[in-house]
Amino acid sequence: MGVLKWWQKTIVYQIYPKSFCDSNGDGIGDIPGIISKLDYLEGLGVGAIWLCPMYPSPLVDGGYDISDYCAIASEYGTMADMEKLISEAGRRNIKIVMDLVFNHTSDKHPWFEASRSSKDNDKRDWYIWRDAKADGSAPTNWRGLFGGPAWTLDEKTGQYYLHTFTAGQPDLNWENPKVRRALYDVCRFWLDKGIGGFRIDAIVYIKKPDVFEDLPADGPDGLASVAKADGCREGILDFLYEWKCEVFAKYPDIFTVAETDGVTAKDFHKWIGANGAFDMLFDFSHMILGFDGDFSWHKRQPWKLIDIRTPFTANQEVTKEDGWVANYFENHDHPRCVNHFFPKGTDTELAAKFIATILLTLRGTPFIYEGQELGMTNVKWPSIKMYKDVSSIGQYELALKDGLSPKEAMKGIWENSRDNARSPMTWNNGSHAGFTTGRPWLPLNDEYGSINVESELQNENSVLNYYKKLIKLRGEHKALSEGSYEELLSYSPGIYAYARTTEDKSERIIVIANTTAKIRGYKVPELKGAQLLISNYGNREKTLLRSYEIRVYKVKQ
């Protein structure tokens, strides 16, 4: 593959700004708070920070409903603060990566306010407008991804507008070249400030069908998921290639990583690599194990941890000659990995180190979400009224419509709510976990007394120090940063093992993991005489692999 670019050799750390660090006591994280923690991130070994949206927003969907793409929301600070963050991070060799939300805007964005003002406004076709059916109902029976109809009637003009997500997030009309040019200008605005790239949100939904028609209902509400109508449609890549040519190709030192729900390994070559639209993408295959097509949380079926092996190997195989993988186990849209991937009752510290080992030894760029490096766990608030995540509320209501009791519906929320990952970062065991001097905008995780930065820095065997050791190890061994990937023991029902080998065969590292709670044996002859580099059980090596044990070996050459 030639010489790797900087973003292929770095560690990316994702920050949910509202929950990271509050500098002024209003209970909301902010840019000065992030600046105050740059030394911590530098010490961790981070080379890029992906920031969730900090643009002005009515906050219908946690800031992913944007009312001004080229400004900073006052609760986070000022544009001067943002420019200082870019500069201060740069002094520490850390790049800032912005979140782009281009499928939709807020319904309070000036573009949409103009669009809805009249049918003959010059921005009317910047959004998706349709007449009602003959009976006055919505144009189609599509359900939004957060529940409820995907169409909302605008009383003033008598037409419906489309929103893949909430009614406060009207979809942009990418067929209109004026819309695309305006969005490209937004990209240039931020790139000219010196940022290192973009994470691109929900991009698979920008291409709409030529004909808008009803789909077979897939729920008791008589509606069908809008994703079946506007997800990954033919022609979407034409838009994306134009975007790359017009903007990204002219800033060669940046990277782009796209959220591509529904894109599978066989199509990666169209989306990433030399001829792809982006540099990397987030594959969802390992995150949605057990879910059916409509992703109802309460319908999730049992699955096994070993099941992650199939998508991971598929991703590695299709990108071994061209393309690069973005590896992750957590982000702002998913629960904490120690709860999501492991059965109830599993030692969460052991689980956190297991995940860390895979994340930092796979080929690709590792993405760490805030608090993941501490082993933060899910929250479990007793009432849906305590949750602010719009998708959690929608999923709760959907479960009730399906006949579940409130108690049964809460089980899906506890396991899957996005608020699990959005509870504030825990910096110490003092008042409000060091996150704020005021009242946190979202309740703290109950375990902050022991799971916090200050305590873990002082504990040599903590999850945080384990992450630091792994990141250091990744930097010291070329096989881990540049080596090929080869799955081993593929026949095993419970062991996930793979080798990373440099191109010149001078270094070979083997990772072997027991994905079950049972003790398991294995046979890998080349591990005879190999050096144990790290394990989530420490250096207490045994012949057999213990419950959820993972080891990293350097093979004797």
C-alpha positions as CSV (number, residue, x, y, z in Angstrom):
1,M,0.0,0.0,0.0
2,G,3.0,2.3,0.1
3,V,3.7,4.9,2.7
4,L,0.9,5.4,5.2
5,K,-0.7,8.8,5.7
6,W,-0.8,10.5,9.1
7,W,-4.4,9.5,9.7
8,Q,-3.6,5.8,9.1
9,K,-1.0,5.9,11.8
10,T,-2.8,7.9,14.5
11,I,-5.4,7.3,17.2
12,V,-8.6,9.3,16.9
13,Y,-10.5,10.3,20.1
14,Q,-14.2,11.2,19.8
15,I,-15.6,13.9,22.1
16,Y,-19.2,14.6,22.8
17,P,-18.7,18.2,23.7
18,K,-21.7,18.6,25.9
19,S,-20.5,15.9,28.2
20,F,-16.7,16.2,28.1
21,C,-15.7,19.1,30.4
22,D,-17.5,22.2,31.6
23,S,-15.3,25.3,32.2
24,N,-18.0,27.8,33.4
25,G,-20.3,25.8,35.8
26,D,-23.4,25.8,33.6
27,G,-23.5,22.0,33.5
28,I,-22.7,21.8,29.8
29,G,-19.3,20.9,28.4
30,D,-17.6,23.5,26.3
31,I,-14.6,24.4,24.1
32,P,-12.5,25.9,26.9
33,G,-13.2,22.7,28.8
34,I,-11.8,20.7,25.9
35,I,-8.7,22.9,25.7
36,S,-8.1,22.3,29.4
37,K,-7.9,18.6,28.7
38,L,-5.6,18.6,25.7
39,D,-2.6,17.6,27.8
40,Y,-4.6,14.6,29.0
41,L,-5.3,13.6,25.4
42,E,-1.7,14.1,24.3
43,G,-0.6,11.9,27.2
44,L,-3.0,9.2,26.1
45,G,-1.4,9.2,22.6
46,V,-4.2,10.8,20.6
47,G,-3.4,12.4,17.2
48,A,-6.8,13.5,16.2
49,I,-10.0,14.6,18.0
50,W,-13.4,14.2,16.3
51,L,-15.9,16.6,17.8
52,C,-19.6,16.0,17.7
53,P,-21.6,19.0,16.4
54,M,-21.1,22.3,18.3
55,Y,-23.0,24.4,15.8
56,P,-26.1,26.5,16.8
57,S,-29.1,24.1,17.2
58,P,-32.5,23.8,18.8
59,L,-31.2,20.5,20.2
60,V,-34.1,18.3,19.0
61,D,-31.5,15.6,18.3
62,G,-28.5,16.5,20.5
63,G,-27.0,19.0,18.0
64,Y,-27.5,16.9,14.9
65,D,-30.2,19.4,13.9
66,I,-28.1,22.3,12.8
67,S,-29.4,25.9,12.3
68,D,-26.0,27.4,11.2
69,Y,-23.2,25.4,9.8
70,C,-20.6,28.2,10.1
71,A,-21.0,29.3,13.7
72,I,-20.4,28.0,17.2
73,A,-23.3,27.6,19.6
74,S,-23.0,30.1,22.5
75,E,-23.2,27.3,25.1
76,Y,-20.0,25.9,23.8
77,G,-18.1,29.2,23.4
78,T,-17.2,31.4,20.5
79,M,-15.5,31.1,17.1
80,A,-12.4,32.6,18.8
81,D,-12.5,29.7,21.2
82,M,-12.8,27.2,18.3
83,E,-9.8,28.8,16.6
84,K,-7.8,28.6,19.8
85,L,-8.7,24.9,20.1
86,I,-7.5,24.2,16.6
87,S,-4.3,26.1,17.4
88,E,-3.6,24.6,20.8
89,A,-4.4,21.1,19.6
90,G,-2.0,21.7,16.6
91,R,0.8,22.6,19.0
92,R,0.4,19.1,20.5
93,N,0.3,17.5,17.0
94,I,-3.4,16.8,17.3
95,K,-5.8,17.5,14.5
96,I,-9.4,18.6,15.0
97,V,-12.0,16.8,13.0
98,M,-15.5,18.3,12.6
99,D,-18.8,16.5,12.3
100,L,-20.8,17.2,9.1
101,V,-24.6,16.7,9.0
102,F,-25.6,17.2,5.4
103,N,-28.6,14.9,5.0
104,H,-30.8,17.5,6.8
105,T,-30.7,20.8,8.6
106,S,-32.7,22.0,11.6
107,D,-36.2,23.3,10.8
108,K,-34.9,26.5,12.3
109,H,-32.2,26.9,9.7
110,P,-32.7,30.0,7.6
111,W,-32.7,27.8,4.4
112,F,-35.7,25.9,5.7
113,E,-37.5,28.9,7.0
114,A,-37.2,30.4,3.6
115,S,-38.2,27.2,1.9
116,R,-41.4,26.8,4.0
117,S,-42.4,30.5,3.6
118,S,-44.1,30.0,0.3
119,K,-44.3,27.5,-2.6
120,D,-42.6,30.0,-4.9
121,N,-39.7,30.9,-2.7
122,D,-36.3,30.4,-4.4
123,K,-35.3,27.9,-1.7
124,R,-38.5,25.9,-1.9
125,D,-36.8,23.0,-3.7
126,W,-33.8,23.0,-1.3
127,Y,-35.9,20.5,0.7
128,I,-38.3,17.6,-0.2
129,W,-41.9,18.8,-0.5
130,R,-44.9,16.7,-1.6
131,D,-48.7,17.0,-1.8
132,A,-50.9,14.9,0.5
133,K,-52.7,11.8,-0.8
134,A,-56.2,12.3,-2.0
135,D,-57.5,11.6,1.5
136,G,-55.2,14.3,3.0
137,S,-52.8,11.8,4.6
138,A,-49.0,11.8,4.3
139,P,-47.6,11.2,0.8
140,T,-46.3,7.8,1.8
141,N,-46.4,5.4,4.7
142,W,-42.8,5.9,5.7
143,R,-41.7,5.9,9.3
144,G,-38.9,8.1,10.5
145,L,-35.8,6.4,12.0
146,F,-36.7,7.7,15.4
147,G,-40.3,6.6,15.2
148,G,-43.5,8.3,13.9
149,P,-44.3,9.4,10.3
150,A,-41.4,10.6,8.1
151,W,-43.6,13.4,6.8
152,T,-44.9,16.5,8.5
153,L,-47.6,18.7,7.2
154,D,-46.7,22.4,6.9
155,E,-50.0,24.2,7.5
156,K,-49.1,27.4,5.8
157,T,-48.3,25.9,2.4
158,G,-50.5,22.8,2.7
159,Q,-47.7,20.4,1.7
160,Y,-45.7,17.8,3.6
161,Y,-41.9,17.8,4.0
162,L,-39.8,14.7,4.4
163,H,-37.6,14.0,7.4
164,T,-35.6,10.8,7.7
165,F,-35.2,11.5,11.4
166,T,-37.3,13.9,13.4
167,A,-39.7,16.6,12.2
168,G,-37.2,19.1,13.4
169,Q,-34.7,17.7,10.8
170,P,-36.0,18.3,7.3
171,D,-34.1,16.5,4.6
172,L,-32.1,18.5,2.1
173,N,-32.7,18.1,-1.7
174,W,-29.3,16.9,-3.0
175,E,-30.7,16.8,-6.5
176,N,-30.5,20.6,-6.5
177,P,-27.0,21.8,-7.5
178,K,-27.4,25.0,-5.5
179,V,-27.8,22.9,-2.3
180,R,-24.7,20.9,-3.0
181,R,-22.7,24.1,-3.7
182,A,-23.8,25.7,-0.5
183,L,-22.8,22.5,1.4
184,Y,-19.4,22.5,-0.3
185,D,-18.9,26.1,0.8
186,V,-19.4,25.0,4.4
187,C,-16.7,22.4,4.1
188,R,-14.2,25.0,2.7
189,F,-15.1,27.4,5.5
190,W,-13.9,24.9,8.1
191,L,-11.0,23.5,6.1
192,D,-9.6,27.0,5.6
193,K,-9.5,27.3,9.4
194,G,-7.0,24.4,9.5
195,I,-9.0,21.4,10.7
196,G,-7.8,17.9,9.8
197,G,-10.9,16.5,8.3
198,F,-14.6,15.5,8.7
199,R,-16.7,12.8,10.1
200,I,-19.8,12.7,7.9
201,D,-23.1,11.8,9.4
202,A,-26.0,9.8,8.0
203,I,-24.8,10.3,4.5
204,V,-26.4,7.1,3.1
205,Y,-29.8,8.8,3.1
206,I,-29.2,11.8,0.8
207,K,-30.4,10.1,-2.4
208,K,-34.2,9.9,-2.6
209,P,-36.2,7.6,-4.9
210,D,-37.5,8.8,-8.2
211,V,-41.0,7.7,-7.3
212,F,-42.4,8.2,-3.8
213,E,-44.8,5.4,-3.0
214,D,-46.0,3.3,-0.1
215,L,-43.9,0.3,1.1
216,P,-45.1,-2.9,2.8
217,A,-45.8,-2.1,6.5
218,D,-43.2,-3.6,8.9
219,G,-44.8,-2.6,12.2
220,P,-48.1,-2.4,14.1
221,D,-48.3,1.3,13.2
222,G,-48.9,0.4,9.6
223,L,-45.7,2.2,8.5
224,A,-42.5,1.1,6.9
225,S,-39.0,2.3,7.8
226,V,-37.9,5.2,5.6
227,A,-34.5,3.5,5.4
228,K,-36.0,1.1,2.9
229,A,-36.9,4.0,0.7
230,D,-33.9,6.3,0.9
231,G,-31.0,4.2,2.3
232,C,-28.0,3.6,-0.1
233,R,-29.9,4.2,-3.3
234,E,-28.5,3.9,-6.8
235,G,-27.0,7.2,-7.8
236,I,-25.8,8.3,-4.4
237,L,-22.2,7.8,-5.4
238,D,-22.5,10.3,-8.2
239,F,-23.1,13.0,-5.5
240,L,-20.3,11.7,-3.3
241,Y,-17.7,11.6,-6.1
242,E,-18.6,15.1,-7.1
243,W,-18.2,16.2,-3.5
244,K,-14.8,14.5,-3.3
245,C,-13.6,16.2,-6.5
246,E,-14.9,19.6,-5.7
247,V,-13.7,19.8,-2.1
248,F,-11.7,16.9,-0.5
249,A,-9.3,16.3,-3.3
250,K,-8.2,19.9,-3.0
251,Y,-7.1,19.5,0.6
252,P,-4.8,16.5,0.4
253,D,-3.7,16.4,4.1
254,I,-7.1,15.8,5.6
255,F,-9.2,12.6,6.0
256,T,-12.9,11.9,5.7
257,V,-14.7,9.1,7.5
258,A,-18.4,8.5,6.7
259,E,-21.2,6.9,8.7
260,T,-22.5,4.4,6.2
261,D,-25.2,2.3,7.8
262,G,-26.2,-0.4,5.3
263,V,-22.9,-0.5,3.3
264,T,-21.4,-4.0,3.4
265,A,-17.9,-5.2,2.8
266,K,-18.6,-6.2,-0.8
267,D,-19.3,-2.5,-1.7
268,F,-16.4,-0.9,0.2
269,H,-14.4,-0.3,-3.0
270,K,-17.1,2.1,-4.1
271,W,-17.0,4.1,-0.9
272,I,-13.3,4.1,0.2
273,G,-9.9,3.5,-1.2
274,A,-8.2,5.1,-4.2
275,N,-11.4,5.3,-6.2
276,G,-13.8,5.7,-3.3
277,A,-15.7,8.8,-2.1
278,F,-14.1,8.8,1.4
279,D,-10.9,7.8,3.1
280,M,-12.7,5.6,5.7
281,L,-16.1,4.5,6.7
282,F,-17.8,3.2,9.9
283,D,-19.1,-0.2,9.2
284,F,-22.1,-1.1,11.4
285,S,-22.0,-4.9,11.0
286,H,-20.6,-5.7,14.4
287,M,-22.7,-3.1,16.1
288,I,-26.1,-4.4,14.9
289,L,-25.7,-8.1,15.6
290,G,-29.0,-9.5,16.7
291,F,-31.1,-6.7,15.3
292,D,-33.7,-7.2,12.5
293,G,-34.3,-4.8,9.6
294,D,-36.2,-2.2,11.5
295,F,-33.7,-2.1,14.4
296,S,-36.3,-2.1,17.2
297,W,-34.4,-2.3,20.4
298,H,-36.9,-4.5,22.1
299,K,-36.8,-7.1,19.3
300,R,-33.0,-7.8,19.5
301,Q,-32.2,-11.5,19.3
302,P,-29.4,-13.4,21.2
303,W,-26.0,-13.4,19.6
304,K,-22.4,-14.4,20.6
305,L,-19.3,-12.3,20.9
306,I,-17.5,-14.6,18.4
307,D,-19.9,-13.3,15.8
308,I,-17.7,-10.1,15.5
309,R,-15.1,-12.2,13.8
310,T,-17.0,-12.5,10.6
311,P,-17.5,-8.8,9.8
312,F,-14.0,-7.9,11.1
313,T,-12.3,-10.4,8.8
314,A,-14.5,-9.5,5.9
315,N,-13.6,-5.8,6.3
316,Q,-9.9,-6.6,6.5
317,E,-10.0,-8.9,3.4
318,V,-11.7,-6.4,1.1
319,T,-9.3,-3.6,2.1
320,K,-6.0,-5.5,2.1
321,E,-4.9,-4.1,-1.2
322,D,-6.9,-0.9,-1.3
323,G,-8.8,0.9,1.4
324,W,-8.5,1.5,5.1
325,V,-10.7,0.5,8.0
326,A,-12.0,2.7,10.8
327,N,-12.2,0.5,13.9
328,Y,-14.5,1.3,16.7
329,F,-16.7,-0.3,19.5
330,E,-18.3,2.9,20.9
331,N,-19.6,6.3,19.9
332,H,-22.2,8.8,20.8
333,D,-24.9,6.7,19.1
334,H,-24.3,3.4,20.9
335,P,-24.2,2.1,24.5
336,R,-21.0,1.4,26.4
337,C,-19.1,-1.5,24.8
338,V,-18.5,-3.4,28.1
339,N,-22.3,-3.9,28.4
340,H,-23.2,-4.1,24.7
341,F,-20.7,-6.9,23.8
342,F,-20.6,-9.0,26.9
343,P,-23.2,-10.9,28.9
344,K,-24.6,-9.5,32.2
345,G,-22.3,-10.3,35.1
346,T,-19.0,-10.2,33.1
347,D,-16.2,-8.4,34.8
348,T,-16.4,-5.0,33.1
349,E,-12.7,-4.2,33.6
350,L,-11.7,-7.4,31.9
351,A,-14.2,-6.7,29.2
352,A,-12.9,-3.2,28.7
353,K,-9.3,-4.4,28.3
354,F,-10.5,-7.2,25.9
355,I,-12.1,-4.6,23.6
356,A,-9.1,-2.3,23.9
357,T,-6.8,-5.1,22.8
358,I,-8.7,-5.8,19.6
359,L,-9.3,-2.2,18.8
360,L,-5.6,-1.3,19.0
361,T,-4.2,-4.4,17.3
362,L,-6.5,-4.6,14.3
363,R,-5.3,-3.1,11.0
364,G,-6.9,0.3,10.5
365,T,-7.3,3.5,12.4
366,P,-8.6,3.1,16.0
367,F,-11.4,5.4,17.2
368,I,-11.8,5.7,21.0
369,Y,-14.9,7.4,22.4
370,E,-14.7,9.6,25.5
371,G,-14.8,7.4,28.6
372,Q,-14.2,4.2,26.8
373,E,-10.6,4.4,27.9
374,L,-11.8,4.3,31.5
375,G,-14.1,1.3,31.0
376,M,-17.2,3.4,31.6
377,T,-20.4,1.4,31.8
378,N,-24.1,1.9,30.9
379,V,-26.4,4.0,33.1
380,K,-29.7,2.6,34.3
381,W,-32.2,5.3,35.1
382,P,-35.5,4.1,36.4
383,S,-37.8,6.2,34.2
384,I,-38.0,7.2,30.6
385,K,-38.6,10.8,31.8
386,M,-34.9,10.9,32.8
387,Y,-33.7,10.2,29.3
388,K,-33.1,13.1,26.8
389,D,-32.1,11.1,23.8
390,V,-34.9,11.4,21.2
391,S,-34.3,8.0,19.8
392,S,-34.7,6.4,23.2
393,I,-38.1,8.1,23.7
394,G,-39.2,6.9,20.2
395,Q,-38.0,3.4,20.8
396,Y,-39.8,3.3,24.2
397,E,-43.1,4.4,22.6
398,L,-42.6,1.9,19.8
399,A,-42.2,-0.9,22.4
400,L,-45.4,0.1,24.1
401,K,-47.3,0.0,20.8
402,D,-45.9,-3.5,20.3
403,G,-47.6,-4.5,23.5
404,L,-44.8,-4.4,26.0
405,S,-45.3,-3.1,29.5
406,P,-43.4,0.0,30.6
407,K,-41.0,-2.2,32.6
408,E,-40.3,-4.4,29.6
409,A,-39.9,-1.4,27.4
410,M,-37.3,0.1,29.7
411,K,-35.1,-3.0,29.3
412,G,-34.4,-2.0,25.7
413,I,-33.6,1.5,26.8
414,W,-31.2,0.4,29.5
415,E,-29.4,-1.8,27.0
416,N,-29.3,0.5,24.0
417,S,-30.0,4.1,24.8
418,R,-27.6,6.7,23.3
419,D,-27.6,8.4,26.7
420,N,-25.5,5.5,28.0
421,A,-22.6,7.1,26.2
422,R,-23.7,10.7,26.7
423,S,-23.6,10.8,30.5
424,P,-20.8,13.2,31.5
425,M,-17.1,12.2,31.4
426,T,-15.8,11.3,34.9
427,W,-12.5,13.1,35.8
428,N,-12.3,12.4,39.5
429,N,-14.4,11.1,42.4
430,G,-15.2,14.6,43.8
431,S,-18.3,16.7,43.3
432,H,-20.0,16.1,40.0
433,A,-17.0,13.9,39.0
434,G,-14.9,17.0,38.1
435,F,-17.1,17.5,35.0
436,T,-18.7,20.7,36.3
437,T,-19.1,22.9,39.3
438,G,-22.8,23.2,38.5
439,R,-25.6,20.8,37.9
440,P,-24.7,18.4,35.0
441,W,-27.1,18.6,32.0
442,L,-27.4,14.8,32.2
443,P,-27.0,12.6,35.4
444,L,-23.6,11.2,36.2
445,N,-22.9,7.5,35.9
446,D,-23.2,6.0,39.4
447,E,-19.8,4.3,39.2
448,Y,-17.8,7.6,38.9
449,G,-16.4,7.1,42.4
450,S,-14.1,4.4,41.0
451,I,-14.2,4.8,37.2
452,N,-12.6,8.2,36.7
453,V,-9.4,9.6,35.2
454,E,-7.7,10.7,38.4
455,S,-8.2,7.3,40.2
456,E,-7.2,5.3,37.1
457,L,-4.0,7.3,36.4
458,Q,-2.9,6.2,39.9
459,N,-3.6,2.6,39.4
460,E,-1.0,0.8,37.3
461,N,-3.5,-2.0,36.4
462,S,-6.4,0.3,35.4
463,V,-8.2,0.3,32.1
464,L,-6.8,3.7,31.3
465,N,-3.2,2.7,31.9
466,Y,-3.9,-0.5,29.8
467,Y,-5.0,1.7,26.9
468,K,-1.9,3.8,27.3
469,K,0.3,0.7,27.2
470,L,-1.5,-0.6,24.1
471,I,-1.2,2.7,22.3
472,K,2.6,2.8,23.1
473,L,2.9,-0.9,22.0
474,R,1.1,0.0,18.7
475,G,3.7,2.8,18.1
476,E,6.6,0.5,18.9
477,H,5.7,-2.4,16.6
478,K,5.4,-1.8,12.9
479,A,3.4,-5.0,12.4
480,L,0.6,-3.4,14.5
481,S,0.5,-0.1,12.6
482,E,1.3,-1.3,9.0
483,G,1.2,-5.1,9.0
484,S,-1.2,-7.3,7.1
485,Y,-4.1,-9.1,8.7
486,E,-4.6,-12.9,8.6
487,E,-7.3,-14.7,10.5
488,L,-6.2,-17.9,12.4
489,L,-8.2,-20.7,13.9
490,S,-11.3,-19.8,11.9
491,Y,-12.8,-23.2,12.7
492,S,-12.9,-22.5,16.4
493,P,-16.3,-21.9,17.9
494,G,-15.1,-19.6,20.5
495,I,-11.6,-18.3,19.8
496,Y,-10.9,-15.2,17.6
497,A,-7.2,-15.1,16.5
498,Y,-5.3,-13.2,13.9
499,A,-1.8,-12.3,12.9
500,R,-0.3,-9.0,11.9
501,T,2.8,-9.3,9.8
502,T,5.1,-6.7,8.2
503,E,5.6,-6.7,4.5
504,D,9.2,-7.9,4.7
505,K,8.2,-10.6,7.3
506,S,10.6,-9.2,9.8
507,E,7.9,-9.0,12.5
508,R,4.9,-11.1,13.2
509,I,2.4,-10.5,16.0
510,I,-0.4,-12.8,16.9
511,V,-3.5,-11.9,18.9
512,I,-5.6,-14.7,20.4
513,A,-8.8,-14.1,22.2
514,N,-11.3,-16.3,24.1
515,T,-14.7,-14.9,23.3
516,T,-16.5,-17.0,25.9
517,A,-16.8,-17.3,29.6
518,K,-15.5,-20.9,29.5
519,I,-11.8,-21.9,29.7
520,R,-10.6,-22.9,26.2
521,G,-7.5,-24.6,24.8
522,Y,-5.9,-23.8,21.4
523,K,-3.1,-24.9,19.1
524,V,-0.9,-22.4,17.4
525,P,2.5,-24.1,16.9
526,E,4.3,-20.9,16.0
527,L,3.6,-19.4,19.5
528,K,6.1,-21.8,21.0
529,G,8.8,-19.5,22.4
530,A,6.8,-16.4,21.5
531,Q,7.1,-13.3,23.7
532,L,3.9,-12.2,25.5
533,L,3.6,-8.5,24.9
534,I,0.4,-7.8,26.8
535,S,-2.8,-9.5,28.1
536,N,-5.9,-8.4,29.9
537,Y,-5.0,-10.8,32.6
538,G,-1.6,-9.2,33.1
539,N,1.5,-11.4,32.8
540,R,0.0,-14.3,34.6
541,E,0.2,-16.5,31.6
542,K,-1.5,-20.0,31.6
543,T,-1.6,-22.8,29.0
544,L,-5.4,-22.4,28.6
545,L,-7.2,-19.2,27.8
546,R,-9.4,-18.1,30.7
547,S,-12.8,-16.4,30.6
548,Y,-12.6,-13.5,28.0
549,E,-8.9,-13.6,28.0
550,I,-7.0,-12.0,25.2
551,R,-3.2,-12.1,24.6
552,V,-0.8,-10.4,22.2
553,Y,2.4,-12.3,21.3
554,K,5.4,-11.4,19.3
555,V,6.5,-14.5,17.3
556,K,10.1,-15.5,17.4
557,Q,11.5,-15.0,13.9
